[in-house]
Each structure stands twice: as C-alpha cells, then as structure tokens.
C-alpha cells in the first residue's frame, strides 16, 4: 500500500510540471492557457490555475487536479497514477510498513473498483446537466446556476440526475458498469419484488462527496421536482468507502489550505460550495447535523482553530434556529477536543 506521505508529496507537485508533457501552456493573467489534450480544438480553452493546482477545459468541461489529470489521460487508477507521477518526478515510492493479508488486499482492490464506478456515475450526472436540452434539465440549470456560476459547477462536478430512470440504466449498460457495485453503493435499488432495478437519485441536483484525495465516494442530492412530500436532500448509502459519520464535505480542498489559520464549518454542502465559490476553500460541513468524534479528529490533523457559521434564520417564536442549536452542541464538543472555537453569523438563503 502506498503511504500517505508519498501521496502528499505527489499531491504537492506543481500542476504545470505534471501537465508539461501533454500540453503547451502560456500565461494569461493569473492562469495558464493551452490547447486541450482531451479533444480536438483550434482555440485553446484549457485553463490551469497554478495557485489552486487545478485544471479545467471550458469546452469539454473536464477538470480536476494533477492526479486526476493523469488518471484520465493515462487511463490509470488512483494508486497507479500516484506510482506513475512518483516515478516520473523522482519521488521515493514509500509503502506502508505493515504487510497486508490476502483478504486485506482483496478489500483494497474492491474499494478501488467502487471508486472507479462512482467516477463513471459522476460523469453521467455532469454530462446530463451539460448536454441536456429538455425542460426538466433547463429547470435544473436555473436552480444550479442561480446559486453558483456555470464554470464553478463544472469544475466541482455538480450534475443532474434525470427523472427518467431509463437514461441512467442505458448509460450503465453502455459503459458496462458493475451492477453489484452500483447496488452496494446504493446508486441502484431493487424494486419491492426484486425483479427490477431503478436509480436512487432521480430529478435531483447531484453534488459529489469527495475524500481527502479528491476521489468521489458518494453524493448529496437536492430534489428540484414538484412532487409533494419528497425529501429535499438525500445522501448516498453508507458503504465501505463512505460513512456519513466519518466523511467531511469539502475536506479535499480544505486539506490543501495549509496556510489557513482556521477552518470554517457551515451547515451543508451547498453552503460549502457557496463559500468556496468566493475563495474560502477552507470551508467544510458534516453530512448531518452533528459532528462526530471521527470527523473532529480529522480536522485536528489540519488545524487547531475552527469557526462555525450557522444558518441564522430562526423559526417563528424561537430565539435560535436549529443551526445555532447544533453549533452550541458541536462547538462544546470541539472545545473538549482542544480546538479554539469561534462563531460568526452569516445568513444564507436557499
């Protein structure tokens, strides 16, 4: 198994150095521009942000960090991309000291298989949002782009799951995605009689949940249809790669903010995206109301100071809304863990 130290060193590579063999870049303001290496074009639409270590093509909407670029361009898994970059940039490939059993290696391979499956599912949602031309998708775009810019959404993998289940079922058949993986991840559900499969996410804005290394491990999805009584938000089911009480939304970007004095905690994924869209990449949220011991431990590895920004809209007849009540509980637990805790009021609108 590759050590986290090696992954961190690879992750810290200058993105322009990683991309140099694939694309010629020229400085344009604070960014670098070039001809996209993923599709044919005459006018360069491939943008690289050295300060953020991210790339994005404004034409084909591919984007991500240097590791993700190598995964796509060289058709490699995450682990293979780390080895590839380590070898090509003279980084010692350090392995974990403990020898893994056959069973542990099989579990690792299975996790990698699930991650690859989720990456393909995310591509479906992104492409469905980008290329959809029906009224339903137009309504989804109005909702999404009314909250975040189109460019920001594509860079961050925001997509849309259509109401028609046949679109997704056709896609997974064309891509030959592993059905058992999709069922295990909760992306596909069995009908009551168990004879048919249907996608869990339908008529929903899809926001990918990522791990520390930027790999998609699940989704949080917002219903934008008009049926009454439907849950506004639903998250992916727990799996061996995603657990609600252990995962932190926004940790992929927050863990890169090594020069930040503190981490901001907001209520939900949409609030994290809003803060990130204006440059506060040190913003995270839990995937529920309460912060668990495991989640706070992860933050402890990044910072000693956290700032809570709760939703400041109290229900009628109450001095505090559920956001403030959650901060009182979570802030108290964070103080017990040794954090310096502050609270700021910043209203968000849905």
Helices and strands as residue ranges (DSSP letters): H 4-11, H 15-19, E 26-28, E 31-34, E 46-49, E 54-57, E 63-64, H 66-74, H 78-88, H 102-131, H 135-145, H 150-155, E 159-161, H 165-174, H 179-184, E 188-190, E 197-199, E 204-210, E 216-223, E 233-235, H 251-254, E 263-265, H 269-277, E 283-284, H 293-300, E 305-308, H 322-336, E 340-343
